[in-house]
Amino acid sequence: MPVEILMPALSPTMEEGTLAKWLVKEGDAITSGMVIAEIETDKATMEFEAVDEGVMGKILIAEGSEGVKVNTPIAVLLEEGESASDIGTPKAAPAKAEAAKPEAEAPKAEAPKAAPAAAKAASSDGTRVFASPLARRIAKDKGLDLSAIAGSGPHGRIVKADVEGATAAPKASAPAAAAPAPAAAAPAKAAMPTGADANTVMKMFEGRSFEEVKLDGMRKTVAARLTEAKQTIPHFYLRRSVELDALMAFREQLNGKLSSRGVKLSVNDFIIKASAMALQKVPDANAVWAGDRILRLKPSDLAVAVAVDGGLFTPVIKDAHLKSLSALSAEMKDLAGRARNRKLAPHEYVGGSFAISNLGMFGIENFDAVINPPHGSILAVGAGIKKPVVKADSSIGVANVMSMTLSVDHRVIDGALGAEFLSAIIENLENPLAMLA
């Protein structure tokens, strides 16, 4: 039977996306794993691979279409021996999908499931089982009962990966077919922050010149997540200043030695290293909020905020405590470059227990950062500024001083623990040579 290709969820926060480009056309042969489209998520432009094989029978959503909800049918794949005349009901999908009403198509997405002929072709006992042609052939060669295999494809459809390693039936297919229901409901959770509606606000500025800026997926996600963070996370703030003179002299010395290798360490590289080591020294601060419990991480996986046009990325450096300063510098440059081009994969910006947001390069002296859930804390870093200081011998001198503010989730980290963690970061920065030990 014809197979509906659904709009995939290509990132953890994706609830709708833009079908940027089709890489195939109607009538093309499609194989499993073949890249068939480019889709813009709330974070990046990603390639979409086919799960099944067949012939592209009908493209339901035109390239360039925005706001396509996850699990909306975007195309129909014809299986072996089928033609465009077999598509039937899904032919009505293009008009409604292109009218930007994917929600109305949800009931029709079930229509192909009701085709008894296709079910009989895939089942040994007459029950309705949905599988790709390749999966059916492999199952037949191996003598497998498809009705006893759980499908991992759209709507519980059995695909090649499900049957390749199968030797026995782990569970019935009926529950598997029902499993995607929660995922289909996910878009309903998308809600923009509360406040005055657009019409109300626009009426306030009648007669005034303004430009209306449409929100893209990234800006919608940033708005929703940060509103959620400020409304649901009990923030408190710890502030300290750090003297940078020893670090600046040490950095200049290291960069002189590393210049032949093309390595130039930034102050931010030292902050990343100092934070990673502090998470190991104060392991109770290396934690995240998980709803009804706290998860304490073993490695130092930390995120670093990177500003991009229209939004923000927080790529995660994993096992940062095990990496040298030069390795951290190279990795951060790579992640930041690909973040600005929106080329990061989801696994590169998901995770971590702690984040760093540095606005010092913009001359900002100090600020309070918003925690990125489920992180337990985030460090806001200001600019290094020459200031008068009282030295150890009580004389007055001048030093490079940088302000740091640790925003803390009080559900995860209490005041004394947060203070201990921030002190560990500052100790590393004021004694940079120890970070090489």
C-alpha positions in Angstrom: 0.0 0.0 0.0 1.2 3.6 -0.4 3.3 4.8 2.5 2.9 8.3 3.9 6.3 10.0 4.6 5.8 12.2 7.7 7.4 15.4 8.8 10.1 14.1 11.2 11.2 15.5 14.6 14.9 16.1 13.8 15.7 17.9 17.1 14.5 17.4 20.7 12.7 20.8 20.7 11.3 20.6 17.1 7.5 20.8 16.9 7.3 22.3 13.4 9.7 23.0 10.6 10.3 24.4 7.2 10.6 22.0 4.2 13.5 23.8 2.7 14.3 21.7 -0.3 13.2 18.4 -1.9 16.2 16.5 -3.3 14.0 14.0 -5.2 11.0 14.4 -7.5 7.9 12.4 -8.2 8.7 9.2 -10.0 12.2 8.9 -8.5 13.3 5.5 -7.0 13.9 5.8 -3.3 16.1 3.5 -1.2 16.3 3.2 2.6 18.8 5.7 4.0 18.7 7.9 0.9 18.6 11.7 1.6 15.4 13.0 0.1 14.9 16.4 1.6 16.5 19.3 3.6 14.4 20.4 6.6 15.0 23.5 8.7 14.3 22.8 12.4 14.2 25.3 15.2 18.0 25.0 15.4 19.5 24.0 12.1 19.1 22.8 8.5 19.3 19.0 8.4 19.1 16.2 5.9 16.1 13.9 6.0 16.7 10.3 5.1 14.1 7.8 3.8 13.2 4.9 6.0 11.5 2.8 3.3 12.2 2.0 -0.3 9.9 2.5 -3.3 9.0 5.2 -5.8 8.1 8.8 -4.9 4.5 8.8 -5.8 3.3 12.2 -4.7 4.9 15.2 -3.0 2.3 16.7 -0.6 4.2 19.7 0.8 6.0 22.0 -1.6 9.6 23.0 -0.8 9.8 26.3 1.0 6.6 25.6 3.1 6.9 26.9 6.6 5.3 25.9 9.8 4.8 22.2 8.9 3.9 20.3 12.1 5.8 17.2 13.1 4.0 14.0 11.9 2.2 15.8 9.1 2.3 13.8 5.8 4.7 15.5 3.4 4.9 12.9 0.6 3.5 9.5 -0.4 5.9 6.6 -1.3 4.7 3.9 -3.7 5.7 0.3 -3.0 6.6 -2.4 -5.5 3.9 -3.0 -8.0 1.9 0.1 -7.1 1.1 3.2 -9.2 -0.1 6.7 -8.6 -3.7 5.5 -9.0 -3.2 3.5 -5.7 -2.6 6.7 -3.7 -6.3 7.3 -3.3 -7.4 9.4 -0.3 -4.0 11.0 0.4 -4.4 12.9 -3.0 -6.5 15.4 -1.0 -3.6 16.1 1.3 -1.6 18.6 -0.9 -4.3 21.3 -1.0 -4.9 21.3 2.7 -1.2 20.9 3.6 -0.3 23.8 1.4 -3.0 25.8 3.0 -0.9 25.6 6.2 -3.5 23.4 8.0 -1.7 20.2 8.8 -3.8 19.6 11.9 -6.8 19.0 9.7 -5.0 16.1 8.0 -4.4 14.1 11.2 -7.5 11.9 10.8 -6.7 11.2 7.1 -3.2 10.0 8.0 -4.9 6.9 9.4 -6.7 6.1 6.2 -3.9 3.9 4.7 -3.9 1.9 7.9 -7.4 0.6 7.2 -6.4 -1.1 3.9 -7.1 -4.8 4.7 -5.4 -6.0 1.5 -2.0 -4.6 2.5 -2.4 -5.9 6.0 -3.0 -9.5 4.8 0.0 -9.2 2.6 2.2 -8.5 5.6 0.7 -10.8 8.2 0.7 -14.6 8.8 -2.6 -14.6 10.8 -4.7 -12.0 9.2 -4.0 -9.2 11.7 -3.1 -5.8 10.4 0.6 -5.4 10.2 2.4 -2.6 8.3 5.9 -3.2 6.9 8.1 -2.0 4.0 8.6 -4.3 1.0 12.3 -4.8 2.0 11.3 -5.7 5.6 8.7 -8.2 4.2 11.3 -9.9 2.0 13.8 -10.2 4.8 11.2 -11.5 7.1 10.1 -14.1 4.6 13.6 -15.3 4.0 14.2 -15.6 7.7 10.8 -17.2 8.4 9.8 -14.4 10.8 6.2 -13.6 11.8 5.8 -9.9 11.2 2.8 -9.7 13.6 5.2 -10.5 16.4 7.7 -7.7 15.6 7.5 -4.2 16.9 8.0 -1.6 14.2 10.1 1.5 14.7 9.0 3.4 11.5 6.2 5.9 11.2 2.9 4.7 12.8 4.7 1.6 14.0 5.6 0.5 10.5 8.2 -2.4 10.4 11.3 -1.4 8.5 14.6 -3.1 7.5 16.3 -2.5 10.9 13.5 -4.1 12.8 13.9 -7.5 11.0 17.6 -7.7 10.3 18.5 -8.8 13.8 15.2 -10.4 14.8 15.1 -14.1 15.7 12.0 -14.2 17.9 8.9 -12.1 18.5 9.4 -9.8 21.4 5.9 -8.3 21.5 2.7 -7.9 19.5 2.5 -5.3 16.8 -0.8 -3.7 18.0 0.8 -1.9 21.0 3.7 -0.9 18.7 1.3 0.7 16.3 -0.3 2.7 19.1 3.1 3.9 20.4 3.5 6.9 18.2 0.3 8.5 19.6 2.2 10.6 22.2 4.6 11.9 19.6 1.7 12.9 17.4 0.3 14.9 20.3 3.7 16.7 21.0 2.9 19.7 18.7 0.0 20.5 21.0 2.4 21.3 23.8 4.0 24.2 21.8 2.8 27.4 23.3 4.2 30.8 23.0 4.7 32.8 26.2 1.6 34.5 27.6 1.1 38.2 27.1 -0.9 40.5 24.9 -1.9 39.2 21.5 -0.5 40.6 18.3 -3.6 42.6 17.3 -3.8 44.2 20.8 -0.2 45.3 20.7 -0.4 46.5 17.1 -3.4 48.7 17.9 -1.3 50.5 20.5 1.0 51.7 17.7 -1.6 52.7 15.0 -0.3 55.6 13.1 3.3 54.9 14.0 5.8 53.5 11.5 7.0 50.0 12.4 8.3 46.8 10.8 6.6 43.5 11.6 9.3 40.8 12.1 8.0 37.2 11.6 9.2 34.7 14.2 11.2 31.8 12.9 11.5 28.4 14.6 14.6 29.3 16.6 13.1 32.6 18.0 9.9 30.8 18.9 11.8 28.2 20.8 14.1 30.7 22.6 11.0 32.7 23.7 9.1 29.6 24.9 12.0 28.0 26.7 13.3 31.1 28.4 9.8 32.1 29.5 9.4 28.6 31.0 12.8 28.9 32.7 12.0 32.2 34.4 8.5 31.1 35.4 9.4 27.6 36.7 13.0 27.7 37.9 13.7 29.3 41.3 16.8 31.3 40.3 19.2 32.8 42.8 22.4 34.6 42.0 26.0 34.5 43.3 28.5 37.2 42.3 32.3 37.3 42.5 35.1 39.2 40.9 38.3 37.5 39.6 41.7 39.1 39.1 43.1 38.2 35.7 46.6 39.4 35.7 48.2 36.0 36.4 46.0 34.4 33.7 46.7 37.1 31.1 50.5 36.7 31.6 50.2 32.9 31.5 48.0 33.0 28.4 50.5 35.3 26.6 53.3 32.9 27.4 51.4 29.9 26.2 50.3 31.5 23.0 53.9 32.4 22.2 54.9 28.8 22.6 51.9 27.5 20.6 52.0 30.0 17.7 54.0 27.6 15.6 51.1 25.1 15.8 48.5 27.8 14.8 47.0 27.7 18.3 45.8 30.9 20.0 44.1 30.4 23.4 41.3 32.8 24.4 40.3 33.8 27.9 37.1 31.9 27.3 39.1 28.7 26.8 40.5 29.1 30.3 37.0 29.7 31.7 35.8 26.5 30.1 38.7 24.5 31.5 38.4 26.2 35.0 34.7 25.4 35.1 35.2 21.8 33.9 37.7 21.2 36.7 35.5 22.9 39.3 32.6 20.5 38.4 35.0 17.6 39.3 36.1 19.3 42.5 32.5 20.1 43.6 30.7 17.0 42.1 27.4 17.9 43.9 27.1 20.9 41.6 27.5 18.8 38.5 23.7 18.1 38.4 20.5 18.7 36.6 16.8 18.8 37.5 14.8 15.8 36.3 11.3 16.6 37.4 10.9 14.4 40.4 14.6 13.8 41.1 18.2 15.2 40.6 20.7 13.6 38.2 24.3 14.0 39.2 26.7 13.6 36.2 30.1 12.1 36.4 31.8 13.8 33.4 32.1 17.5 33.0 29.8 18.1 30.0 29.3 21.9 29.7 27.5 24.1 27.3 28.8 27.4 25.9 26.4 30.0 24.5 27.0 31.1 20.9 25.1 34.0 19.5 23.8 33.5 15.9 21.6 35.6 13.7 18.1 35.5 15.2 18.9 33.4 18.2 21.3 31.4 20.3 23.0 28.0 20.3 24.5 26.2 23.3 26.8 23.5 21.9 28.0 21.1 24.5 31.7 20.1 25.1 31.7 16.6 26.5 34.4 15.4 28.9 35.9 18.9 29.1 37.8 18.0 32.2 39.9 15.4 30.3 40.9 17.8 27.4 43.8 20.1 27.1 43.4 23.8 26.7 44.5 23.6 23.0 42.0 20.7 22.4 39.2 22.7 24.1 40.1 25.8 22.0 40.0 23.8 18.7 36.7 22.1 19.6 35.0 25.3 20.7 36.1 27.1 17.5 34.7 24.2 15.4 31.4 24.1 17.3 30.9 27.9 17.3 31.6 28.1 13.5 29.1 25.4 12.7 26.6 26.9 15.1 26.7 30.2 13.3 26.1 28.3 10.0 23.3 26.3 11.7 25.1 23.0 10.9 25.2 21.4 14.3 23.6 18.0 14.8 21.1 17.7 17.7 23.5 15.6 19.8 26.0 18.4 19.7 23.7 20.9 21.5 21.8 18.6 23.9 22.9 17.7 27.4 25.4 19.1 29.9 24.7 20.1 33.4 26.1 23.7 33.3 26.5 26.5 30.8 28.8 29.5 30.2 27.5 32.8 28.7 30.3 35.3 28.0 29.4 38.9 26.9 32.8 40.3 28.0 33.8 40.8 24.3 30.9 43.3 24.0 32.2 45.4 26.9 29.4 44.2 29.3 30.7 44.5 32.8 28.2 42.1 34.5 24.8 40.5 33.9 22.5 37.7 35.1 22.1 34.8 32.7 18.9 32.7 32.5 19.3 29.0 33.3 18.8 26.7 30.3 16.8 23.7 31.6 17.5 21.1 32.8 20.9 22.6 33.7 21.6 23.3 37.4 23.4 26.6 36.8 24.9 29.0 34.3 27.9 31.3 34.6 27.6 34.9 33.2 31.0 36.3 32.4 31.7 40.1 32.0 34.5 42.0 30.6 38.0 42.3 32.2 38.5 45.9 33.2 41.4 47.6 34.9 40.4 48.6 38.4 42.1 49.8 41.6 42.6 46.9 44.0 44.0 46.5 47.5 46.9 44.1 47.2 48.0 41.4 49.8 50.4 43.9 51.4 47.6 46.5 51.8 49.0 48.7 49.1 46.8 50.1 46.3 47.4 48.8 42.8 45.7 48.3 39.5 44.6 44.9 38.2 42.5 43.4 35.4 39.2 42.4 37.2 36.4 40.4 35.7 32.9 40.1 37.1 31.2 36.7 37.2 27.6 35.8 38.2 26.5 32.3 38.8 22.7 31.8 38.2 21.6 28.7 40.2 18.6 26.5 40.3 17.7 26.3 44.0 16.0 23.0 43.5 19.3 21.5 42.5 22.0 23.6 44.2 21.8 25.4 47.6 23.5 28.6 48.4 26.6 27.2 50.2 27.1 24.6 47.5 26.8 27.2 44.7 29.3 29.4 46.6 31.8 26.5 46.8 31.4 25.8 43.1 31.9 29.5 42.1 35.0 29.7 44.4 36.5 26.7 42.7 36.1 28.3 39.3 37.8 31.5 40.5 40.6 29.6 42.2 41.4 27.9 38.9 41.4 31.2 37.0 43.6 33.0 39.5 46.1 30.1 39.6 46.1 29.1 35.9 49.3 27.0 36.1 47.4 24.5 38.3 45.0 23.8 35.4 47.9 22.1 33.5 48.7 19.7 36.4 
